[in-house]
Amino acid sequence: MIRAVNSNDIEAITQIYNYYVLNTIVTFETEPVSVQEVKVRVAGTAADFLPWLVAEDDDDNIVGISLPNPASIALHEKFAMKKVAHFEQAGRKFDHWVDVGYWQCLIPS
C-alpha cells in the first residue's frame, strides 16, 4: 500500500535514510540527519504541496527504492516513466563521480 507519510513514520524514515547517507551514493549527503531535520524536510515539502509517500508491505514495514540502479530503473519504466535527463558527474561521493538520471511520467489531464 502507498500512503501519505505521517508523524509515526519519521523515525523509521530517518534510520533508513541515514543508512543510505553513510553507505551509498543514493544521496550526496555525507553526514547522518536527525529526526528533527527529517520532520522539517517533510513539513517543508508538504507546505509546497509535494507529499512524501510511504510504501508498506503486509507487515507494515516501510520499504523504499534507490536510484539509479537497474531494478529501480526497470520499476520506473514499468510504470511508463521515461528517462528525460542524464547529468554526468553531477556530484562526488566516496571519492567517485556520480551521475544522476531523471525519469518523468506525464499524467493525462
C-alpha positions in Angstrom: 0.0 0.0 0.0 1.2 3.5 -0.8 0.1 6.3 1.5 1.0 9.8 2.7 3.7 10.0 5.4 2.6 10.6 9.0 4.4 11.6 12.1 4.8 7.9 13.1 7.0 7.3 10.1 9.6 9.9 10.7 11.9 7.9 12.9 12.0 4.9 10.5 12.5 7.2 7.5 15.4 8.8 9.4 17.0 5.4 10.1 16.5 4.2 6.5 17.8 7.5 5.0 20.9 7.6 7.3 21.9 4.1 6.1 21.9 5.4 2.6 23.8 8.6 3.6 26.6 6.5 5.1 26.8 3.6 2.7 25.6 4.5 -0.8 25.6 7.1 -3.5 21.8 7.4 -3.5 22.2 10.8 -1.7 25.1 13.2 -1.9 24.8 13.9 1.9 27.7 12.6 3.9 26.6 13.1 7.5 23.5 11.5 9.1 20.5 13.7 9.6 18.4 14.0 12.8 14.8 13.0 13.3 14.1 16.7 13.8 15.7 17.5 10.4 13.6 15.0 8.7 10.5 16.5 10.3 11.5 19.9 9.0 12.0 18.5 5.5 8.7 16.7 5.4 6.9 19.8 6.7 8.7 21.9 4.1 7.7 19.8 1.1 4.1 19.4 2.4 3.8 23.2 2.6 4.7 23.2 -1.2 2.1 20.6 -1.8 4.7 17.9 -2.5 3.8 15.0 -0.3 6.2 12.3 1.0 4.8 8.9 0.2 5.4 5.7 2.2 5.1 2.2 0.8 4.1 -0.6 3.3 4.2 -4.3 2.9 1.7 -6.7 4.5 3.7 -6.5 7.8 3.5 -2.6 7.8 7.2 -2.3 7.2 8.4 0.8 5.5 10.2 0.0 2.2 11.9 2.1 -0.4 13.9 2.2 -3.6 17.0 3.9 -4.7 18.1 5.4 -8.0 20.0 4.8 -10.1 20.1 1.0 -10.2 18.9 -1.5 -12.8 16.0 -2.8 -10.7 14.8 0.7 -9.8 15.1 1.8 -13.5 13.0 -1.2 -14.6 10.4 -0.4 -12.0 10.1 3.2 -13.1 9.9 2.2 -16.7 7.3 -0.4 -16.0 5.1 2.4 -14.8 5.6 4.3 -18.1 8.2 6.7 -16.8 10.6 7.9 -19.4 14.2 8.9 -18.8 14.3 12.6 -19.7 17.8 13.7 -18.4 21.2 12.4 -17.6 23.7 14.6 -15.7 27.2 13.3 -15.9 29.4 13.8 -12.9 26.7 15.6 -11.0 28.4 15.1 -7.7 31.2 13.2 -5.8 30.9 10.8 -3.0 33.3 8.2 -1.7 36.0 9.7 -4.0 34.0 8.8 -7.1 32.0 10.9 -9.6 28.3 10.1 -9.6 25.8 10.6 -12.5 22.2 11.5 -11.9 19.2 10.5 -14.1 15.7 11.9 -14.1 12.6 10.0 -15.1 9.2 11.5 -15.8 5.7 10.3 -16.1 3.2 12.6 -17.8 -0.3 12.3 -16.3 -3.1 12.9 -18.8 -5.3 15.8 -17.8 
